[in-house]
C-alpha cells in the first residue's frame, strides 16, 4: 500500500516502503520531492534515535518551517530510519 505525505494540496512524498517508528511514517529520501525541501539549521536530540536534522518545505511559494526531519547518523537502535524522512506540522500522511 502506498503512503503519501501531502502539504498545501500537493503530494510531496509517495512510497510503499515506509518504516513506522513512534507512529511516524519515515519515507525513503528518494521518494520525497527534492524540489520542495529546504535545508534548516534546526536540530533536536532523541535519547535512542540520535540527533535529528530538519528540512523546511516550500510548495507554491508557501513555507512550512522545520516540517520534515531525518536522522543523518541514527543510533544503532534506529538504524532502520537512516536515509528516511518523516513529517509533521500540518503535513497529512495517509494511504494513497
C-alpha positions in Angstrom: 0.0 0.0 0.0 1.3 3.4 -1.0 1.6 6.0 1.8 1.6 9.7 0.8 2.7 12.9 2.5 0.5 15.9 1.4 1.0 19.6 2.1 -0.5 22.7 0.6 -2.6 20.5 -1.7 0.4 18.6 -3.3 1.8 15.2 -2.8 5.4 15.8 -1.5 6.3 12.1 -0.8 4.9 8.8 -2.0 6.2 5.3 -1.1 5.0 1.8 -0.4 8.2 1.3 1.7 7.8 3.5 4.7 9.1 2.5 8.2 6.8 3.4 11.1 8.5 4.5 14.3 6.6 6.1 17.2 3.5 6.5 14.9 5.5 8.4 12.3 6.0 7.1 8.7 9.6 7.5 7.6 9.8 7.8 3.8 12.9 6.8 1.8 14.6 10.0 0.8 14.4 9.2 -2.9 10.5 9.1 -2.5 10.4 12.7 -1.3 10.2 15.5 -3.8 13.6 17.2 -3.6 12.3 20.4 -5.1 10.2 21.2 -2.0 12.9 20.6 0.6 14.9 23.5 2.1 17.8 22.8 4.5 17.2 24.0 8.0 19.7 24.6 10.8 17.3 23.3 13.4 18.2 20.1 15.3 16.7 18.0 18.1 18.1 15.1 20.1 16.3 11.8 20.8 17.9 9.6 23.5 17.5 6.4 21.5 17.4 7.6 17.9 20.2 10.3 17.9 20.3 13.8 16.6 17.6 14.8 14.1 18.2 17.4 11.3 15.3 19.2 9.7 14.0 20.5 6.4 11.5 23.2 5.8 9.0 22.7 3.0 8.2 25.2 0.2 5.2 24.5 -2.1 3.8 27.1 -4.4 5.5 29.9 -2.6 4.3 28.8 0.9 6.7 27.7 3.6 6.3 25.2 6.4 9.3 25.7 8.7 11.1 22.6 10.0 8.2 20.4 8.9 10.3 17.4 8.0 13.1 15.6 9.9 15.6 12.9 9.4 18.5 11.3 11.3 21.7 11.5 9.3 23.6 9.2 11.7 20.9 7.4 13.7 22.0 5.3 16.7 22.1 1.5 16.2 18.6 1.1 17.8 17.2 3.3 15.0 19.3 2.1 12.1 16.2 1.3 10.0 15.4 5.0 9.6 18.7 6.0 8.1 18.2 7.9 4.8 14.5 8.4 5.6 12.4 11.5 6.2 9.3 12.0 8.4 6.8 14.9 8.5 4.7 16.9 10.9 3.4 20.5 11.3 0.3 20.1 9.2 1.6 17.6 6.7 -1.0 15.0 6.1 0.3 11.4 5.9 -2.2 8.9 4.6 -2.8 5.9 2.4 -2.6 7.0 -1.3 
